[in-house]
Amino acid sequence: MCHMPIFCWITATVLESMLSNGNSDKKPKTLTEMFTHFLLIQISLKHKKFNGTNTENPKKLSESDTTLILKLGELAFQQLQKEKSTFTEDDLKNCGIDVSKVSQYSMCTEIFREELGLYREKSYSFVHLILQEYLAALYAHCACVNDGKNVLVQSKLESSLSSVHQSAVNKALRSKNGHLDLFLRFLLGLSVEPNQSLLKDFSKSSLLESCTNNNMIDVIKKKIKQEAEPERIINLFHCLSELNDNTLVRSVQFAMKSGTLLGSELDPEQWSALAYVLLTSGEELEEFDMKKFHTSKANQLRLLPVLKICKIARLDCCNLSYESCKRVASTFQTVNSPLRELILNNNKLSKSGVNFLLSGLRSPHCQLKKLGLAGCNFPSESCTNVVKVLESTNSSLTELNLSYNKICDDGVNDLCTGLMSPNCRLKILKLKRCDLTESCCEKLASILTLSHLIDLQLKCNDLQDSGVEKLSVGLAAPQCKIERLGLSGCMITEKGCSSLALALNSNPDHLRDLDLSYNHPGDSEMKLRTAKQQDPDFKLDLGNGGECRMKPGLKKYACWPTVDPDLIHKRLLLSDDNRRVSESRVEQPYPDRPNRYRLFPQALCKEPIRDRCYFELNCKGGVIVGVAYKSPDRTQTIMGVNNQFPSLHCLNGSLKLWQNNESTCEFPVSARSARIAVYVDWAAGSLTYYSICNDKRIHLHTHHTTFTDELYAGFFLMPDSSFTLWKGP
């Protein structure tokens, strides 16, 4: 409201009048009360201007005043029903309003403005739709109180105020665009004090239904619990405020102050109350992180309106729905939206959901600078929609993360078209593990010389030396301003590194950070450092290299863990160089060790996982596979029960994901396999499970977190079960 000039003007008018009359202690507490005072002030000004009276009691209204205002209210209501804000002279006459007399009222000159339409026929409108909504509500209220009419339904039966309110609530909730939201707030607000006293001259009876408001409060709270449309829910909270009921809001405010809100299981109406509290705080949120709240998909929708007031929104790993994508996209189109960063990483978004988001980015109101869509099932063909965003004259996007999606070469070639647009402002592009090959590198090289890019991340793509040689052509150009280049795990040898060194010799001024880890650089370090010898801050990463990194895909990160004989449970039989474990009904003669598993038939591997690690195993029977820290209480931990990371439950080929003693996901028959693969990227904080069918990996699940210590592969065996870890080369 405070962003609306009309509301600021009305507020200033009311407060100025109250302060000048010594009523500063009776300032309006609700929106309805503010507009009621404004209406009375306008009537008082009319009397002063045309009748020469300077009454100290503007609340005393003549019959002509109330008659005209209710006629205006009837007109306002009729036009609101039609979703129209303009009307003609005939519309005025149909409501019994004399145009010439209306123009004499100072109130009406404030409320009306004349417009010349297409055919130079006079049309009229209220100064602002909000005034039309208030007068429409006043008319509907008085029609019921004075004549027992429910103008919201076609019925000749006498109606109570409660039934009128119920009709208005139902009708407002059915509105897709919310055109009755403010009308409903005003209608409910008119039924409470002090509005009843202020507008007593409009009522033929001084008797009020004592239980009406309490009944409506209960009705609205039920609607809040049942309603699915977030914006309508927020308006229902405004309605409760008009009825002077803030119990739901106060309960959430108490939880926020006491620090018990995060991690709590809240009811649907409490999630909506939280959104309402944040929206009405009057402050922009620096950051909103959905992961901090344990919500269902339905309750996530209730929180999404908060995006309208935050600068950074973190919705990663939240299992967002298609409907959520639509809500997020609508946020981009909000006038004066403060949203600048949106992180949606690691959500299984549908193609239509992704396209909804991208269409929202083309809104002239969108000021988003950073967008994260890593691991979102982003399809290659949607890159054409990204191009439209980058080419848009409204584009403000400077950072885009599309990592962990199957963008492929065709998708990157499309992206390059957008990156070469004069409207494109993108500076940071992340394409880690996007199934790219050397085929897209020529296009990428061309954009290095034509775009604003300063940071390009191509990690974990099998570009090979031939691809890097093409990239080096762009890097060598004096127009290239790249400062950070990520080529970790790209199957690059000394030959490819030599090409990079030559490029840096030609253009040594910009590159500050070059990541060539998990490659096979040979003796190329000196060449690369010599090319940047004038830059003491140059950062070069050649770690974890070697010939083993020249394998395609995840196998370049292969490790060959073995089971720790000092930790394995005595009911598990260890064989095959500590790579095969079988459940045994007889205890094995292992020596006693203080950290050996005693309670449950589990095993832990000996080799710690500190970097990127990929391993496979074959399961028979029932085996739970996971990772764990080697902590003192580890022996009490059961994989998938009270372990802090999700585990994969393999039972005769059928697969389920387990965490906190419950199955969180059951995978389809097409993914069934007794052959399992696990990939850990410790630095990135990712744990991924695959099934392998006919030598083809099928992605099952990726868990994202921040690892705080070394990890160890762990296993739980059921009766008559076994597993075998793959052997090294």
C-alpha positions in Angstrom: 0.0 0.0 0.0 2.8 2.5 0.9 4.0 2.3 -2.7 0.7 3.6 -4.0 0.6 7.4 -4.3 -3.2 7.5 -3.8 -2.9 5.7 -0.5 -0.1 8.0 0.6 -2.3 11.0 -0.3 -5.4 9.6 1.6 -3.2 8.8 4.6 -1.7 12.2 4.7 -5.2 13.8 4.3 -6.6 11.8 7.2 -3.7 12.3 9.6 -3.5 16.0 8.9 -7.1 16.4 9.7 -6.9 14.4 12.9 -3.8 16.2 14.1 -5.3 19.6 13.4 -8.5 18.6 15.3 -6.6 17.2 18.3 -7.5 13.6 17.6 -3.9 12.3 17.3 -4.7 9.5 19.9 -7.4 8.1 17.6 -5.4 7.3 14.5 -6.9 4.6 12.2 -5.8 1.1 13.0 -7.1 -0.6 9.9 -7.4 0.1 6.2 -11.2 0.3 6.3 -11.0 2.9 9.1 -8.6 5.0 7.2 -10.9 5.1 4.2 -13.9 5.8 6.3 -12.3 8.8 7.8 -11.3 10.0 4.4 -14.9 9.7 3.1 -16.1 11.8 6.1 -13.4 14.4 5.6 -14.4 14.8 1.9 -18.0 15.3 2.9 -17.0 17.9 5.4 -15.0 19.7 2.7 -18.0 19.7 0.4 -20.1 21.4 3.1 -17.5 24.0 3.8 -17.0 24.8 0.1 -20.6 24.9 -1.1 -22.7 25.6 2.1 -20.2 27.9 3.9 -20.4 25.7 7.0 -17.3 24.9 9.0 -18.6 22.1 11.1 -16.4 20.6 13.8 -18.3 17.3 13.4 -17.9 16.0 9.9 -19.5 12.8 11.0 -22.9 14.3 10.9 -24.3 13.5 7.5 -27.4 14.8 5.7 -29.8 12.5 3.9 -28.7 13.9 0.6 -25.1 13.0 1.5 -25.8 9.4 2.3 -28.2 9.0 -0.7 -25.6 10.2 -3.2 -22.8 8.2 -1.7 -24.8 5.0 -1.7 -25.8 5.7 -5.3 -22.1 6.1 -6.1 -21.5 2.9 -4.1 -24.1 1.0 -6.2 -22.4 2.2 -9.4 -19.0 1.2 -8.0 -20.4 -2.2 -7.1 -21.9 -2.8 -10.6 -18.7 -1.9 -12.3 -16.6 -4.0 -10.0 -18.8 -7.0 -10.7 -18.0 -6.4 -14.4 -14.3 -5.9 -13.6 -14.6 -2.4 -15.2 -13.1 0.8 -13.8 -14.6 3.3 -16.3 -18.3 4.1 -16.9 -20.4 6.4 -19.0 -23.0 9.1 -18.4 -25.7 6.5 -19.0 -24.3 4.3 -16.2 -24.5 7.3 -13.9 -28.2 8.0 -14.9 -29.1 4.3 -14.4 -28.0 4.6 -10.8 -30.1 7.8 -10.4 -27.0 10.0 -10.3 -27.3 13.5 -11.8 -24.0 14.2 -13.6 -24.2 18.0 -13.0 -24.8 17.6 -9.3 -22.0 15.1 -9.0 -19.6 17.6 -10.4 -20.6 20.1 -7.8 -19.5 17.8 -4.9 -15.9 18.4 -4.0 -15.9 14.8 -2.9 -16.8 13.7 -6.3 -14.3 15.9 -8.1 -11.8 14.2 -5.9 -13.1 10.8 -6.7 -13.9 11.2 -10.3 -12.0 12.2 -13.4 -13.3 12.8 -16.9 -11.7 11.0 -19.8 -12.1 11.4 -23.5 -12.5 8.0 -25.1 -11.8 6.8 -28.6 -14.9 8.5 -30.0 -14.6 11.6 -27.8 -17.5 10.5 -25.7 -17.1 11.4 -22.0 -16.3 8.6 -19.7 -15.7 8.6 -16.0 -13.7 6.7 -13.4 -12.9 6.9 -9.8 -9.5 8.4 -9.1 -8.3 5.0 -8.1 -9.7 1.5 -8.1 -9.2 1.3 -4.4 -11.8 4.1 -3.8 -14.2 2.2 -6.1 -13.7 -0.9 -4.0 -14.4 0.9 -0.8 -17.6 2.5 -2.0 -18.8 -0.8 -3.5 -18.3 -2.5 -0.1 -20.1 0.4 1.7 -23.1 -0.1 -0.7 -23.1 -3.9 -0.2 -23.0 -3.5 3.6 -25.8 -0.9 3.8 -28.0 -2.9 1.4 -27.9 -5.7 3.9 -28.2 -3.7 7.1 -30.9 -1.4 5.8 -32.9 -3.6 3.4 -31.8 -7.2 4.2 -30.5 -7.6 0.6 -27.6 -9.7 -0.4 -26.4 -7.9 -3.6 -23.8 -10.6 -4.2 -26.5 -13.3 -5.1 -29.7 -13.2 -7.1 -32.2 -13.9 -4.3 -35.2 -12.0 -3.0 -35.0 -13.7 0.4 -33.9 -11.5 3.3 -30.3 -12.0 4.1 -28.2 -11.6 7.3 -24.9 -9.7 7.3 -23.2 -13.1 8.0 -24.6 -14.6 4.8 -23.4 -11.5 2.8 -20.0 -11.9 4.3 -20.0 -15.6 3.4 -21.0 -14.9 -0.1 -18.3 -12.3 -0.5 -15.6 -14.6 0.9 -16.6 -17.4 -1.5 -16.8 -15.1 -4.5 -13.4 -13.4 -3.7 -11.7 -16.8 -3.4 -13.1 -17.9 -6.8 -11.6 -14.8 -8.5 -8.4 -15.8 -10.4 -7.0 -12.2 -10.5 -8.0 -11.1 -7.0 -10.2 -8.3 -8.2 -12.5 -8.6 -5.1 -9.7 -8.9 -2.5 -9.9 -5.3 -1.3 -13.7 -5.2 -1.6 -13.8 -8.2 0.8 -11.5 -6.5 3.2 -13.5 -3.3 3.3 -16.8 -5.2 3.5 -15.7 -7.1 6.6 -14.0 -4.0 8.1 -17.3 -2.0 7.9 -18.9 -4.5 10.3 -16.7 -3.6 13.3 -16.0 -0.6 15.5 -15.2 2.2 15.1 -16.5 2.1 11.5 -20.0 1.2 12.7 -20.1 4.4 14.8 -18.4 6.6 12.2 -21.0 5.5 9.6 -24.1 5.4 11.8 -25.9 7.9 9.6 -25.8 5.3 6.8 -27.7 2.7 8.9 -31.4 2.7 9.6 -30.9 0.4 12.6 -28.4 0.7 15.4 -28.7 -3.1 16.1 -25.8 -5.2 15.1 -25.4 -9.0 14.9 -23.2 -9.6 17.9 -21.9 -13.0 16.8 -21.4 -12.1 13.1 -17.7 -11.3 13.4 -16.8 -14.2 15.6 -18.5 -16.6 13.1 -16.7 -15.0 10.2 -13.3 -15.2 12.0 -13.9 -19.0 12.3 -15.0 -19.3 8.7 -12.0 -17.4 7.4 -9.6 -19.5 9.5 -11.1 -22.6 7.9 -10.7 -21.1 4.5 -7.1 -20.3 5.2 -6.5 -23.9 6.0 -8.3 -25.2 2.9 -7.4 -22.6 0.3 -4.7 -23.4 -2.3 -4.1 -20.0 -3.9 -1.3 -18.2 -1.9 -2.4 -14.7 -2.8 -6.0 -15.3 -1.7 -4.7 -16.7 1.5 -2.7 -13.6 2.3 -5.7 -11.5 1.6 -7.7 -13.6 4.1 -5.1 -12.7 6.8 -5.7 -9.0 5.9 -9.4 -9.7 6.4 -8.7 -11.1 9.9 -6.8 -8.0 10.6 -9.8 -5.9 9.6 -11.9 -8.0 12.0 -9.3 -7.3 14.8 -8.2 -10.9 15.1 -4.5 -11.5 15.0 -4.2 -14.8 17.0 -2.6 -16.8 14.2 -0.1 -14.0 13.5 0.8 -13.6 17.2 1.5 -17.3 17.5 4.0 -17.2 14.7 5.6 -14.0 15.9 6.1 -15.6 19.3 7.8 -18.7 17.6 10.0 -16.3 15.6 11.1 -14.4 18.7 11.7 -17.5 20.8 13.7 -19.2 18.1 11.5 -22.3 17.9 10.2 -21.7 14.4 13.0 -23.2 12.3 12.7 -27.0 12.1 9.2 -26.9 13.6 6.3 -28.8 12.1 3.6 -26.1 11.5 0.0 -26.4 10.4 -0.9 -25.0 6.9 -2.5 -21.9 8.4 0.7 -21.2 10.4 2.9 -21.3 7.3 0.6 -18.8 5.7 0.7 -16.7 8.9 4.5 -16.7 8.6 4.3 -15.5 5.0 1.9 -12.7 6.1 4.1 -11.6 9.0 7.1 -11.3 6.7 5.1 -9.6 3.9 3.7 -7.0 6.3 6.9 -6.3 8.2 7.6 -3.3 6.1 11.1 -4.4 5.5 12.9 -6.1 2.5 14.3 -9.5 3.4 18.0 -9.8 2.5 17.7 -13.6 2.1 14.9 -16.2 2.2 16.1 -19.9 2.5 13.2 -22.3 2.0 15.4 -25.3 3.2 15.3 -23.9 6.7 11.6 -24.8 6.9 10.4 -28.4 6.8 7.4 -27.9 4.5 5.4 -30.1 2.1 4.9 -29.0 -1.5 1.5 -27.5 -0.6 2.9 -25.5 2.3 5.8 -24.3 0.1 3.2 -22.6 -2.1 2.0 -20.8 1.0 5.5 -19.3 1.6 6.3 -18.3 -2.0 4.6 -14.9 -1.8 7.5 -13.9 0.5 9.7 -13.8 -2.7 8.0 -10.4 -3.5 10.0 -8.7 -0.7 13.4 -10.5 -0.7 16.6 -9.9 -2.5 18.0 -13.4 -2.4 15.8 -16.5 -2.6 17.2 -19.9 -2.0 14.8 -22.6 -3.1 17.5 -25.3 -3.8 16.8 -28.9 -2.9 13.2 -28.1 -2.1 11.5 -30.6 -4.5 9.6 -27.7 -6.1 6.4 -28.5 -8.1 5.2 -27.2 -11.5 2.8 -25.0 -9.6 5.7 -23.6 -7.6 7.5 -22.7 -10.8 4.5 -20.7 -11.9 4.4 -18.8 -8.6 8.1 -18.0 -8.8 7.8 -16.8 -12.4 5.0 -14.4 -11.4 7.3 -12.9 -8.8 9.6 -11.7 -11.7 6.7 -9.7 -13.1 6.0 -7.8 -9.9 6.5 -4.1 -10.2 9.5 -2.9 -8.1 10.5 -6.5 -7.3 13.6 -6.5 -5.1 14.6 -10.1 -6.2 18.1 -10.2 -7.5 19.3 -13.7 -6.9 17.3 -16.9 -7.3 18.8 -20.3 -6.5 16.7 -23.2 -7.7 19.5 -25.8 -7.9 18.7 -29.5 -7.4 15.0 -29.5 -8.0 13.4 -32.0 -10.5 11.7 -29.3 -12.5 9.5 -30.3 -15.5 10.2 -28.9 -18.9 7.0 -26.7 -18.7 8.1 -25.5 -15.3 11.5 -24.4 -16.6 9.9 -22.6 -19.5 7.5 -20.8 -17.2 10.5 -19.5 -15.3 12.3 -18.4 -18.4 9.2 -16.6 -19.8 9.0 -14.7 -16.5 12.6 -13.6 -16.9 11.6 -11.7 -20.0 9.2 -9.4 -18.1 10.2 -5.7 -18.2 9.9 -5.7 -14.4 12.4 -8.5 -13.9 15.7 -7.3 -12.4 17.2 -10.7 -11.6 20.9 -10.9 -11.8 21.8 -14.4 -10.6 19.9 -17.6 -11.5 20.8 -21.1 -10.4 19.3 -24.0 -12.3 21.9 -26.7 -11.6 20.6 -30.2 -11.4 17.1 -29.3 -12.4 16.4 -31.7 -15.3 16.9 -28.7 -17.5 16.4 -30.0 -21.1 18.7 -29.1 -23.9 15.9 -27.7 -26.0 15.0 -25.2 -23.3 18.3 -23.4 -24.2 16.4 -21.7 -27.0 14.3 -20.0 -24.3 17.4 -18.9 -22.4 18.6 -17.3 -25.7 15.4 -15.2 -25.7 16.2 -14.1 -22.2 19.7 -13.1 -23.0 18.7 -11.3 -26.2 15.9 -9.4 -24.4 16.4 -5.6 -24.1 15.2 -6.0 -20.4 17.8 -8.7 -19.6 19.8 -8.0 -16.4 21.1 -11.5 -15.9 24.8 -11.6 -15.1 25.2 -15.1 -13.6 23.7 -18.4 -14.9 24.4 -21.8 -13.4 23.2 -24.7 -15.6 25.5 -27.4 -14.2 24.5 -31.0 -13.8 22.0 -30.9 -16.6 22.2 -32.7 -20.0 22.7 -29.5 -21.9 24.9 -31.3 -24.5 26.7 -29.7 -27.4 23.5 -28.6 -29.2 22.3 -26.7 -26.1 25.6 -24.9 -25.7 25.6 -23.9 -29.4 22.2 -22.4 -28.8 23.4 -20.6 -25.7 26.3 -19.1 -27.6 23.8 -17.4 -29.9 22.3 -15.5 -26.9 25.8 -14.8 -25.5 26.7 -12.9 -28.6 23.7 -10.7 -28.4 24.5 -7.0 -27.8 21.8 -7.1 -25.1 23.5 -9.9 -23.2 25.1 -8.9 -19.8 26.1 -12.4 -18.7 29.5 -12.5 -16.9 29.4 -15.9 -15.2 28.4 -19.1 -16.9 28.6 -22.5 -15.1 28.3 -25.7 -17.2 29.8 -28.4 -14.9 28.9 -32.0 -15.9 26.6 -31.0 -18.8 27.7 -33.9 -21.2 29.7 -31.5 -23.3 32.4 -32.7 -25.8 35.0 -31.0 -28.0 32.2 -30.3 -30.6 31.0 -27.3 -28.8 34.4 -25.8 -28.0 34.7 -23.8 -31.3 31.5 -22.0 -30.5 32.6 -21.4 -26.9 35.9 -20.0 -28.2 34.0 -17.5 -30.4 32.0 -16.1 -27.4 35.1 -15.6 -25.4 36.0 -12.7 -27.7 32.5 -11.3 -28.2 30.8 -11.5 -24.8 31.1 -10.0 -21.3 32.1 -13.4 -19.8 34.7 -13.3 -17.1 34.0 -16.7 -15.5 33.4 -19.9 -17.5 33.1 -23.2 -15.7 33.3 -26.3 -17.9 34.4 -28.8 -15.2 33.7 -32.6 -15.5 33.0 -32.5 -19.3 35.1 -34.8 -21.6 36.4 -31.9 -23.8 39.8 -33.6 -24.3 42.8 -32.0 -25.8 41.1 -31.3 -29.1 38.4 -29.3 -27.4 40.9 -27.3 -25.3 42.9 -26.5 -28.4 39.8 -24.9 -29.8 39.1 -23.0 -26.6 42.7 -21.7 -26.6 42.1 -19.9 -29.8 39.5 -17.7 -28.1 41.7 -17.3 -24.9 44.6 -16.1 -27.0 42.5 -13.2 -28.5 43.2 -9.8 -27.0 39.4 -9.2 -26.7 39.0 -12.2 -24.3 38.5 -10.9 -20.7 38.1 -14.3 -19.0 39.4 -14.2 -15.4 38.4 -17.7 -14.1 38.3 -20.8 -16.2 37.3 -24.2 -14.8 38.5 -27.3 -16.8 38.8 -29.8 -13.9 38.2 -33.4 -15.0 38.1 -32.7 -18.8 40.5 -35.4 -19.9 43.3 -33.0 -20.7 46.9 -34.1 -21.2 50.2 -32.2 -21.5 49.3 -31.5 -25.1 46.1 -29.6 -24.2 47.9 -27.8 -21.3 50.6 -26.6 -23.8 47.8 -25.0 -25.9 46.6 -23.2 -22.9 50.1 -22.0 -22.1 50.5 -20.6 -25.6 47.2 -18.8 -25.2 48.3 -17.3 -22.0 51.5 -16.1 -23.5 49.5 -14.3 -26.2 46.9 -12.8 -23.7 48.5 -12.9 -20.2 46.6 -9.9 -18.6 43.2 -11.3 -17.6 43.2 -14.9 -16.4 43.5 -15.1 -12.7 42.3 -18.6 -11.8 42.8 -21.8 -13.9 41.5 -25.1 -12.6 43.1 -28.2 -14.3 42.7 -30.6 -11.4 41.7 -34.3 -12.1 43.5 -34.2 -15.5 46.8 -35.7 -16.8 48.9 -32.5 -17.3 52.3 -34.2 -17.2 55.1 -31.7 -17.0 53.2 -28.7 -18.2 53.0 -26.9 -14.9 56.2 -24.9 -15.6 54.9 -23.8 -19.1 51.7 -22.5 -17.5 53.4 -20.7 -14.7 56.0 -19.2 -17.0 53.2 -17.7 -19.1 51.8 -16.0 -16.0 55.1 -15.2 -14.3 54.2 -11.5 -14.1 51.1 -12.3 -12.1 52.0 -13.3 -8.5 48.3 -13.8 -7.7 47.7 -16.3 -10.5 46.0 -19.4 -9.1 46.7 -22.8 -10.8 45.2 -26.1 -9.7 46.8 -29.2 -11.1 45.9 -31.5 -8.1 44.6 -35.1 -8.2 46.1 -35.6 -11.7 47.4 -38.7 -13.4 46.8 -41.1 -16.2 43.8 -42.6 -14.4 41.9 -39.3 -15.1 41.8 -40.0 -18.8 38.8 -42.3 -18.5 35.4 -41.0 -19.8 32.6 -39.9 -17.5 32.6 -40.7 -13.8 35.1 -43.6 -14.1 37.9 -41.0 -14.1 37.1 -40.6 -10.4 37.2 -44.4 -9.7 38.3 -45.6 -6.4 38.6 -49.2 -5.0 37.5 -49.3 -1.4 38.0 -52.3 0.8 36.1 -53.3 3.9 37.9 -52.6 7.2 38.4 -55.9 9.0 38.8 -54.2 12.4 35.2 -52.7 12.2 33.1 -55.4 10.5 30.4 -57.1 12.6 31.3 -60.7 13.6 28.2 -62.0 11.9 29.6 -60.9 8.6 32.0 -63.0 6.6 34.8 -61.1 4.8 36.6 -62.6 1.7 38.1 -61.8 -1.7 40.8 -59.4 -0.4 38.2 -57.7 1.8 35.9 -56.8 -1.1 33.2 -59.4 -0.5 31.0 -59.5 2.5 28.3 -62.2 3.3 25.9 -62.4 6.1 26.7 -65.4 8.3 24.7 -67.2 11.0 27.9 -68.0 12.8 30.2 -65.4 14.4 33.6 -65.1 12.8 36.7 -65.3 14.9 37.7 -61.7 14.4 39.8 -60.2 17.2 38.0 -57.9 19.6 38.4 -54.2 18.7 36.9 -51.3 20.7 35.2 -49.8 17.6 33.9 -53.0 16.0 30.2 -53.0 15.1 28.4 -55.1 17.8 24.7 -54.3 17.6 24.0 -54.5 13.9 25.4 -56.5 11.0 27.2 -53.6 9.4 30.6 -52.9 7.7 32.6 -49.8 6.9 35.3 -49.3 4.3 38.9 -48.6 5.3 39.7 -45.9 2.8 38.5 -42.3 3.6 36.7 -40.3 0.9 38.1 -36.7 0.8 37.8 -35.8 -2.9 35.8 -37.1 -5.8 35.2 -40.9 -5.5 33.2 -43.3 -7.7 32.8 -47.0 -6.9 30.5 -49.8 -7.8 29.2 -53.0 -6.1 27.0 -56.0 -6.8 24.4 -56.8 -4.2 22.6 -60.0 -3.5 19.5 -60.2 -1.2 19.0 -57.2 1.0 21.8 -54.6 1.3 21.7 -51.0 2.5 24.5 -48.9 0.9 25.5 -45.4 2.2 28.3 -43.3 3.6 29.1 -42.2 7.1 31.6 -40.3 9.3 33.9 -42.5 11.4 32.6 -40.8 14.6 32.7 -42.2 18.2 29.0 -43.0 18.1 29.2 -44.6 14.7 28.6 -48.1 16.2 25.2 -47.0 17.2 24.3 -45.7 13.7 22.2 -47.8 11.4 22.4 -47.1 7.7 19.2 -45.5 6.6 17.7 -45.4 10.1 19.6 -42.7 12.1 22.4 -41.9 9.7 22.5 -38.3 8.7 22.8 -39.1 5.0 20.3 -41.0 2.8 21.1 -44.6 2.1 20.1 -46.8 -0.8 18.2 -50.0 0.1 18.6 -52.8 -2.4 16.4 -55.8 -1.9 16.6 -58.4 -4.7 17.1 -55.7 -7.3 14.3 -53.3 -6.1 15.6 -50.0 -4.9 14.4 -47.5 -2.3 15.9 -44.5 -0.7 16.0 -44.5 3.1 16.7 -41.8 5.7 15.6 -41.3 9.3 14.0 -44.8 9.4 11.6 -44.2 6.5 11.5 -44.8 2.8 11.6 -41.4 1.1 11.5 -42.6 -2.5 10.9 -45.9 -4.3 12.4 -46.1 -7.8 10.6 -47.6 -10.9 11.0 -51.1 -12.2 13.1 -49.7 -15.1 15.8 -48.8 -12.6 15.9 -52.2 -10.9 19.3 -53.7 -10.7 21.6 -55.5 -8.2 24.5 -53.5 -9.5 24.9 -50.2 -7.7 27.2 -47.2 -8.2 28.0 -44.4 -5.7 29.6 -41.1 -6.5 30.8 -38.6 -3.9 32.1 -35.1 -4.7 33.3 -34.1 -1.2 34.2 -30.5 -2.0 30.8 -29.9 -3.8 28.9 -31.6 -1.0 27.1 -34.1 -3.2 26.3 -37.8 -2.7 24.8 -39.6 -5.8 23.4 -43.1 -6.2 23.0 -44.9 -9.5 21.8 -48.3 -10.7 23.5 -49.9 -13.6 21.5 -51.8 -16.1 23.2 -53.3 -19.2 26.3 -51.2 -18.4 24.2 -48.0 -18.5 24.1 -45.8 -15.4 20.6 -44.7 -14.3 20.6 -41.7 -12.0 18.6 -42.4 -8.8 19.2 -39.6 -6.4 21.6 -36.8 -5.5 21.8 -35.5 -1.9 23.4 -32.1 -1.3 24.9 -31.0 1.9 28.2 -29.7 3.4 30.5 -32.5 4.5 32.5 -31.7 7.6 34.8 -34.7 7.9 36.1 -37.6 5.9 33.5 -40.0 4.7 33.6 -43.8 4.5 31.4 -46.2 2.5 29.2 -48.2 4.8 26.8 -51.2 4.4 24.0 -53.0 6.4 23.3 -56.6 5.5 20.0 -58.5 6.0 19.9 -62.3 6.4 21.2 -64.4 3.5 22.6 -61.3 1.8 26.0 -60.3 0.4 27.8 -57.7 -1.7 31.0 -57.5 -3.7 32.9 -54.3 -4.3 34.5 -53.9 -7.7 38.2 -54.6 -8.1 40.8 -52.1 -9.3 42.7 -52.3 -12.6 
